[in-house]
Amino acid sequence: MKTSEILSAWRKILNGERPSLSIEITRECPLSCPGCYAYGDSHLGPNAVLRSLNDYKGQELIDGVLGVVDRLKPLHLSLVGGDPLVRYRELERLIPLLLERRIHVQVVTSAFRPLPAAWAKLAHVNVVVSIDGLQPEHDVRRAPATYSRILNNIAGQRVTVHCTVTGQMMKRPGYLKEFLEFWTPRPEIGKVWFSLFTPQRGECLPEILRPEERSHAIAEMLELRKQFPKLDMPEGLILQFAAPPHSPEQCVFARTTEIISADLKTKVVPCQFGGDPDCATCGCVASMGLAAVAAHKLAGFIPVGAIFRASLAIGQRRVKSSAPGPIPEQAFRVLP
């Protein structure tokens, strides 16, 4: 991240605003992945699920997203779903309009259909392709977005591969290395990210890593980053997986990112996972990345996290002082 981008984000925090925004731009997805948090019963709370929302298409979707963006003025926007490529026609028109607003755009997709050719030439657009492990497991979990289809659909592009590490993967020695050996030599792959599966509290799923599997995954990633330069995960980030923020209030990512669902009104709280995530076992790579930044010490002794917390408090006081009346505490439940 450039110094100018850090200063811009800091300025928004001091103004009581969130620098990042994530929008679930569609409720639709052709996949039915086991363990998908977006379609979990608790993702949007007790009164709704993603598929029950009224989402938008065509010009209504474009205008709706631009309306949210112009109101919140994020520096970084993630377009998620569902799968955003369900609305590929709208995205082809929408993304240039977002870039005109000087917003960095990230599209998170399964790549079940070809990426628009024009995206390969766009600066400040990052396409993240979600891949659930090696081909035999992935093709079962994520059909119709199979390995062969992904390889065809990303041809000529430059994408980031994101893989969520599960308990099943860690039961096979060398799994992560084999994954990197397959993907990193390919010219379409700019970088690779690993997350660890994050459950809701109380869940009992085979995807959940046992403590020893989590420790093994951390140790593996620390070694693999030395062998595979495209594994874009600094040591400080990986180490954060050993002690993730234990609540949304402690999570820099949750407190600086607003997440809005497919009706462009419903907020996803307390973070992109929604519901009641088990923060003690969080494996979100974005959360770990910002936790690593917060742990960094300026001049060797001033934690960035302390500056962030002070800046957040200033921003919240500024919002309160400028409001026409009392603002309920829930308004500051900051959130993908």
Secondary structure, DSSP 8 states (H G I E B T S, - for coil): --HHHHHHHHHHHHTT--SEEEEE--S--S---TT-STTSTTTT-TT--GGGS----HHHHHHHHHHHHHHH--SEEEEESS-GGGGHHHHHHHHHHHHHTT-EEEEEE---S---GGGGG-TTEEEEEE--SSHHHHHHHHTTS-HHHHHHHTTT--EEEEEEE-HHHHTSTTHHHHHHHHHTTSTTEEEEEEEE---BTT---TTS--HHHHHHHHHHHHHHHHH-TTB---HHHHHHTTS--SSGGG-HHHHHEEEE-TTSS-B--SSTT-SSB-GGG---HHHHHHHHHHH-EETTTEEHHHHHHHHHHHHHHHHHHHSSS---GGGG----
